[in-house]
Amino acid sequence: MSQQLALLGGRPVRERPFTSWPIFGEREEARVLGALRSGRWGRLDGKEVSEFEERFAAMHGCQYGIAIVNGTVSLRLGLMAAGLEAGSEVIVPPYTFFSTASAVIEANMVPVFADVDLATFNLDPRAVEAAITPRTRAIIPVHFAGQVADMDAIMAIARKHDLLVIEDAAHAHGASSKSGPVGSLSQLASFSFQSSKNLTCGEGGLLTTNDAKLAAECRSLHNCGRIPTGVWYEHHLISGNYRLGELQGALLNAQLERLDEQTKTRDANGQYLARRLKDLPGIHPQQRPDFCTRNAYHLFMLRIDGREFGAPRAAIIEALRAEGVPCSPGYGFSLPQQPMFRNRAFGPYLPGIAEGLDYQQARYPNSDLLCQEQALWLEQAMFLGPREDIDDTYRAFEKVHENRTALAEWSRR
């Protein structure tokens, strides 16, 4: 007979916290203090950001890295650097953070949504192909949760239709496929260093590329439109100051020394939990394609089929939290259902175009199902602890499943 659920008065599986985030220590203090004491706090005067750009780009198989204030701006600057005309259509997934699509609008372009694959949570290449029109100019696949998207298939589509591809790698620091590290699998890639990310300095972003011309355009755009051969007050492009500061660069340099080992730990623990959970009825961990050689596990993603499991997702989440396992349903609705899209609240962007766009009736079955009924997220820091943490997580799921009948009754009250 299983123990009573903590939600119903029983003792929780886990009573101690998981690993906290961010992780830092003396190396971060030394780097940041060194940058502070140098008195050179701006990107143009110091050496921390330039060092980080080189190290991070090399780690991700790229010649060039351009550090930027955040990952939303880096996506927008990447689109601008490619010289795409206003009104161009850019294919994005509906299951991703707001910025993947808002950056497209801020580049004066039109997001066109293509559904995700229900097994991997990533952009479905078949949906991409179906979404292409004569106005399509780019694709932004997201390596969602740290799982590498099907870049071989997406790049084949892009070559067929002469399209730009920008990887949204905000979740995927250190992830890789058989074709190479994320960041090197397309013309450009955008990373984020926001507080929750696997590599963080609080805020920040970066573009990687192996294309010298694109790198030069991105660097100019992030530096007020300046060019290396110009004088200081000479500006060649409409842009602004989007440079990352030296204190953030110092913090990132220290954090980067932890990234490889942390990514290995997350990947090992994530695979272990996926193996254990897959035999529980109604639990479907994010599927790992054969081409994926390392998942960054910014999130551990799974689907809950409430009918197979025997209780609805909302109740399962409440029960897991009571057992000491923090978790979330993630996005409440697909991106096209965001008020900004439904109301076409695009500000000064897309003049003469926005009026003809209609996201009101947009439906994306897989994304909608994940948002409304099935997705469950576990955050990356949970996977940096010892194997016992993962065993506790599994036992919580197992306990909730064993008590599914009582949980289902509780949910109907």
N, C-alpha and C positions, 0 to 999 in steps of 0.2 A: 504494500500500500504506500503510495507516494505521500510525502509530507504536504501539509496544507500550504497553500500559497501565502506569501507574505502579505499580499493585497487583502487577503481574507483573515489575517491575524496570525499566520505562521511566521516562523523565523526565516529571514532572507538567506539566500545562498551566499551572498557576499556582503560583508559589513565594513570592509575597508575600501578606500578609494583606489581607482586605477591611476596610472601614471599621469601626472599633471603636465601641462604644456603652457609655455615653452620650457625647454630644458636649457639651462645655461650655467656657466660657472666662471672660473678664473680666466679661461682663455677669452671669453667674451669681455670680461671686465678689462683685461689688459689691452685688447684691441681697441675698444671704445675709448678707454682712458688715453691711449696713445694718440688717437685721432683728436680727441678733445684738447690735449696739451699741445698738439702741433699748431693749433690756432688756424689750421686750414680746414675749414668745415664744409666748403663748397666743392663740388665735383671738379671744377676747373683748376683748383689750387692744390688738391691733395692727390694721393695715390691709391687710396683704399678702393674706390669705385672702379677705377681702371683695372686694378689687380683682380677684383671680383669678376668683372666682365670677362676677362681672359680665362680665368679658372673655370667659371660656370659654363662658358661656351665650350671649352675643351672637353669638360666632363660629359657634355651632351653632343659631342661629335661635330661641333661647329667651329668655324674660323672666327666668327664675329658675334659679339654680344653687346647690346646697348641697354644699359640700365635706365629705368624710367620710373616716374613717381608711383605708378600703380599699374595693375594688369589690365584695367579697362582702357586706360590711355594707350598702353602698348598695343592693344588690338586695333584701336582707331588709327594710330600712327602707321601700323603695318599696312592697313588698307590704303591710307593716303600715300605711303611711299611707293606703292605699286602703280600709282597713276591712274587708278580706275575713275571713270567719269561719274559725275553726280547722277543718281537714279539707277546705278547698276544694281542688279539683284545679287544678293549674297546668301547662299544656302547655309542655314544653321539648324541645330536640333532644337526641338521645343522643350526638351528635358535638360536644362542647364541653368546656371545662374543668369540673372537678368542682363549682366554686362556683355555676354556673348552677342546678344542682339542689340542692346542699346548702343554699343560701340559702332555698330554698322550704321545706325541712324545718325549718330554724331559725325560719321564720315560722309553724311549726306547720301546714303545708299539704302536700299530696301531689303530688310530681312525676309527671306522666304524659308518657311519651316519645312523640314523633312523629318519624318518620324524616326524614332530610335528602335533598335532591335531589343526585343523583350528579354532576351537571354543575357546580353552584354551591357545593356543600358546605353550603348553608344550609337552614333549615327548609322542608320541602315543604308548601305550603298545602293540598294535597290530603290529606296525612297529618294535618295539623292538624284539618281538617274531620272526618275519620274518627275522631279521638281524642276528640271532644267528647262529654261525657255531661251529665246534669242537674246534676252536681256541679262542672262546669268553671266557673271564675270568671276565669281569666287565661291569657295566653299570653306567653312570654318568647322572642321570636326573637333569635338571635345574629347579628350582622353578622360572620360568621366570616372570619378572616384580614384583615378590613378591607373585605370585599365587602358592599355593602348588600343586606340580605335583601329579599324581595318584599313590602315593607310595604303596598303598595296592596291586594294580595290578602289579606294577613293582617288588615289593618284592616277590609276588607269583611266578612270572617268574624266579626271581633270585634263589629262593629256589628250584624250579623245575630243574634248570640247574646248581646249585651249583656255583653261581656267586657272586662276591663282588659288593656292591652298595655303591657309594659315592655320597651324595647329593651335588650338586653345589648350595649353598644357598647364593651366593654373593648378590642377590637381596632381600633376604627374612628374614632379622633380625626381629624376633618377630612374624612371621607368624605361623599359626598352622592349624592342621586338627583334625578331630575327633579321630585320632589315636595318636595325641600328637603334640608337637612343632616341627617345622622343626629343623634339626640337630640331632634329636633322632629317626628318622624314618628308619634308615638304619645302617650299621656298622660304617660308618664315614660320616662326613659332613664338607664342606669347606665354610668359610665365608670370605668376603672382607670388608676392612675398607677404601678403596680408597675414594678420595675426594667427589665423587658424591653419595656415598652409604648412606643408611638411618642411619647408625652409622659410624662415620668417625673420623680418626685422621690424615687424609691426605693420608697415605699409611698404609698397614697392612693387615694381614689375621689371620685366626684361624681355627683349626681343633677341632671338637667335636666328642666324642665317649663314649659309655658305656662299651667298651671292654678294659680291663686292659692291655692285651698284645699289642693290637694295639696302645694304648696310650703310652706305654713304648717305642715302636718302633718309633712312631712319635716324641716323646720327644728326643730320642737319635739322630734321623736324623736331627732335627732342632738345635742340639747342638754338631756338629762336630763328631757325632758317639760315644759320651761318654755314659757311663752307671753309675747309682748311686753307684755301688760298686767298680768302677774302680778308679784309680788315675787320676790326672788332665791330664797328657799327655799320655792318653791311649785311643785309638780310635778303636771301634769295627765295624763300618760301614763306607762305602764310603759316605761322606756327607760334610757339611760345616756349617758355622755359619749363621743360618736363624732366630736367635732370634729377637724378637721385643724389642725396647728400652724403658726405663723407662719414658721418656717424653711423648712418644706416649701412653704408658699404663696409665699415669696420665690423659691425655686428654680423653682417652676412658672411664675411670672410671667416670669422670664427665659427659660425654655424655650419658653414660648408664643410668644415673638417669632420663634422658629425654625420653628414647626410648619407654617405655611402653605407655605413654600418647601420644606421637607423632604417634605411630603405630595405636592406637585407633582412633585418629583424621583422619589420612590418610584413614583408612578403612571405617570410617563413610562417609567421603566426597567422597571417590571413589565409594562406593555403591550408594550414592545419585546421583552422576553424571551419573552413568550407568543406573539408573532407568529413568532419564530424557531423556537421549540420545537414548534409545532403540526404541523409537517410531518414530525417524527421519528416513525416507527412506534412505537405503544405509549405515547406521551407525550401526555397530555391536560391542559393547563393549566386552572385554574379558569375556567369560562365567565363572561363578563361580559355580563349582560343589558342590553338597550337602555336600561332606566331608570337604570342606574348612570352617573352623571356623574363620579364620582371614587372610586377604590378606594384605601383607605389603605395597603394592602399591609403590614399588620403581619406577615403571612406571605405568601410566594409559594407558593401551593398548586398541586399537580398530582397527577394519577393516573398510575400506571405500570401498564399491562397487560403483565405479564411474558410472556404468550404472544405478543402482538404484537411486543413489543420484542425478545424472543429470549433473555432472561435474567431471573431472579427479582429482585424488589425489593431484598431484603437484599444481594445481590451488587452490584447497581447502586449502592446507597448506599455500600458499601465502596469501590467503584471511584471514585466521584465524590469521596469524601473524600480518597482517595490522590492524586487529580488536583488537590487544593487547594481543593475546593468543599465547605464544611461544609454538611451537610444531615441531616435526621432523618426517621424514619417517623412521628413524632408519637405520637398515642395508641395504646396497645397493644390496647385493647379499648373497646367502647362503654360509656357510663356505667352502664347497668343491670347490667353485669357487674362493676362495682367491688365489692370485698368489702363495703363499707358497705351497698350495696343488696341484694346476695345474702344477707347475714346480717341485714338490717334493723337495723343497729347505729345506731339513731337516738337513743340516749340517752333523755332525758326527753321528747322530742318525739313527737307523734302517739299519745298514750296511747289505748288502745282501738281504734286504727285500724291501727297498724303490723302487728299480728298478722295482719290480713286481707290484707296486701299480699304479692304474690309476684313478685319480679323474676327468679327462678331461670331460668325458661324464656323470658324476654324475648329476642326476636330482631328486629333491625332491619337488613334486608339491605344497604342502601346504607351505613349507618354501619359495620356489621360488615366489609363488603368493604374500605372505606377503612382501617380499623384493622388488619385482618389481612393484607391483601395489596397495597393499591394506593397509599395516600397517601404523599406526600413533601413535606417542608416546607423552604423556604429562609427565613431570618430577615430581618427588615426592614432591618437595618443594611447588608446587602449591597447594597441598592438605593439607597444614599445616595452612592455613589461615582460616578466617571465612567463613560461608556458603555463604555470598554474593560473594566471589571469585568464588565459584562453579556456582552460578547463572549467573555471568558474562560469565563464560566459556560456559555454555549452551546457553546463548543468542547469543554469537558469532557464535556457530554452527548453531543455528536456523536462524540467519540473513543470513549466507552464503547459507544455503539451500533455503531460500526464494528468494535469488538473483541468484540461480543456472543457470538460463538461460543466464543472463548477464555475469556471471562468465565463463560459457562454451564458450560464444562468445569471451570473452577476451582471453581465453586460446588458441583459434584457430588463433589469430592474428600473 
